[in-house]
Amino acid sequence: MQDVSVLRNQIFDELAVGDVASIERTLTAQDAQLFALQSGGFEPPNADPKSDMSLQFQGVVAHSMWAASLFSGILGTRLPGLGSIYRRQNLQFLQPIRIGDSLRVTVKILRLDPTDLGVVLDCQCVNQDGVVVIEGEAEITATREHIVVDRTALPEVRLLTSAKAGSKALIDYARPLGPIRIAVVHPCDALSLSAALDAHKAGLIEPVLVAPAARLHAIAAEAALDLTSLSIVDVPHSHAAAAQAVKMAAQGEVQALMKGSLHTDELMAAVLTSSAGLRTKRRVSHCFLMQTPFYPRPFIITDAAINIAPSLLDKADIIRNAIDLAHVIGVERPRVAILAAVETINPSMPATLEAAALCKMADRGQISGAVLDGPLALDNAVSPAAAKIKGIRSEVAGQADVLVVPDLESGNMLAKQIEYMGDAASAGIVIGAKVPIVLTSRADSREARISSCAIAVMLASYYGNSPP
């Protein structure tokens, strides 16, 4: 049996005409960005799929030399391997290569020259449709020296992007949809009141402040905030504020709710009262939309704020709500990772059994609009390297868009760890009611509160066409 812990070459005398080696790779946006960074070329126009160049090539194209470099990887590690010296490479680029293409790159020995240890190889790159995109020849010098080295794992490379830039992009996307009328429930501290004013100034919301008017004016005066242009609904206390705001939402006077300084359970109790008129057939759940410099795309964590110990059917609704949010923010086919402590089914760990059942529900169409996999441990869900090491083959593993946690405790800890230790930007929203509910923490930043309002704008626009 071959020792996979070491890398061995093939010396010239072991080579034969017809020997073949292949590798397969799928081109990701990050691959293209890294190649552009290293080569000094341009970044593919993936930021604007409607650009002239993207339309010309019917999709987002990337550097063809990225694929060509894969030939070098085969020659240097597989056939003949270590000790090979490049002499010449002649390639024809027949078709553009697009983000998402799965490529099979193959080299085959055509000629051997013992006088100078020369090896000529046919080179071919074929995409997932069986179309040859690159073909040509390579010429190298092999060696008669056996070389054996320990195989080492390459480091996982991640592009660092500004989380705040992601928040700005979210706000810029939502602003053209127009401001929504939102009931801000009991914003009786400077932080929640100023957050409503900031979102108003950003062009996202038309706030209706539902709170004791005298207390609002006192807070505004102390914090030098101007309330003259805002609507105020005077109520005696926080319980009345929650009830009045919910009533306004049920009657269509506002398109969303925003938590102020009252407790979450106080607001949600008013929302979930059967007589309030805001419940739907779905379980209400919370989604954190997060972006960290250490992960290449925004992602959703759910549920980390509402459902303490959700049942299997609760989790199905939690997933459906997250899929809806993913669609609203532009992820057409979100990859949903159902998290557990391990990636194997263990009868002693109910989260693993529920993950498997949820995936089967998706297979049978009970959960639609996404691709699901689970159980997955967190590392397998977000790290391609970890998934590969553990032999997990999945459309979701290593590139999840949605992380479904087993319970509120694990989800809340995960979200806060990523925010405080992973320098993440976050926004929070409650889905499953007839209107979106901006649910922020007293510790949330100004950016988090405004970003949450941006999501509410997008959801309200979506609900206008597809009522929940």
Phi, psi and omega in degrees: 000136183289137178281109184279356180277353180234161178247125182240146175264174171247123180284166186304318184291348179267352184275153177216148176301133181101348177300140186228146171218145182220155168222159177234137178217145172254127183282119177258166177298324180292323175303313182295320180294318179295321179294321177297320180296317183285325186270347183077015180272197180264151175283137180300152187282047182287344178290336181223087182298348180263009180295159183302318182293319180296319179294322181301321183259011176056048179144179181276114183265161181227177180295123176294335179292340174299313179294322180298326180294340178293331175299319179299322179297320178294313184296325184276344184234341187237306184220108355284338178109209186303141179093351179288145179237125179293136170250313189203147174222127180232114185230149171244128181263106190267329182218151176292153177251131186247155173304131180097348178294137173260120188247138171249117184251125188230138171239144182220131183289126179259317185215149176232137180235102184292341182294326180228017181059030181281143179227125176252130184234139170283139181238132180214137178236123184238136179272183186294344178266005181081012181270130177285119181258333177218139172213160179162202182224154173231148177232129181226169171252123179272185181227158173256015181253125175289132179233128178229126177228155176294135177282130179239150178279133176291147178294148176279122183258133179229137175281131179270121177243155181286123177295324179295329176296326176295321177296318179297318179297321179296315180295317180296327179289321185281328188304316181296345178289344179094149182292147176253152176276122188229134176274117178266114192269111174054059178278066189261042165211163187297326184293308183290327179290317179292329177297318178297319179293321179296316179294328176294313179296331179284356179081020184263324187224156166249096188284140169246112185275117182251101188187170173299118188298318182297320180292321178300314182295324178295316179295318181297318180295319181292324183263005180059046178253141183260118181253008189297330183267002187257149174279138179232129173253112186280122176227159188284333186198181187293322179299316179293324179298315180297314181297318181292318180297317179296319178299317179298320179293318181296328181272001177081014180283335175227155183261353182198166175240149178225125180290135174261237184262004177281167181286150181302315183295332178292316178291314185291330176298321178291321180294319188271355175301131186300331181278353185288330178086014181253354182282151174240188178287346183268155170289136176285139179212166183249143176234130166266124169263120188233153172216126180237148178299346186261009177222138193284000182209156171298153181212161183249136171247130182207142355253129185241015185213341187245301187270113187290307181224077187294144174281178178302313181291326174299316181295326177299316177291322177301318179292316179300318178298317180295323177298317177301315180296318179300318178298318182296324181273006171103009177267104188292321182226078185297146176263116188253118177258123178265110192276149171209180180287337181224166182260007178245154181282128181228116182303337179279354181238095185304329181299327180288322178293318180294324178299316179296319180295321179295321177295321178293323175300320178293320178302326184263011174083007178284337171233122187231170176089007182202171172247129185248150170209145178170161004285146174228132169290158186303318182298321180289334181284328188243349183243112176301324181294316180296319179296320181293318181300322182271004175071028181269117176255116187197148174290340185264316188305130177085352184211040184292143172261335181228130176248113180262116185270159181292325183202174184297320184299311181295321181293318181294319178294319180298313182298317182288326175297315180294321181291314187269334181249348180247011177053043184269147167268142183221158173215145183235142181211145174258131182237156179115344172267178182285344175227151175290149182235117178281114185240100183248161178264156177298337181271357183291148179283167175302317181297321180295321182291317180292320178298322178297322176295324178298319177295320178299321177299314181295319179292319179298321177295318178296316180294334177299328179264331182226081183302138181288000000 
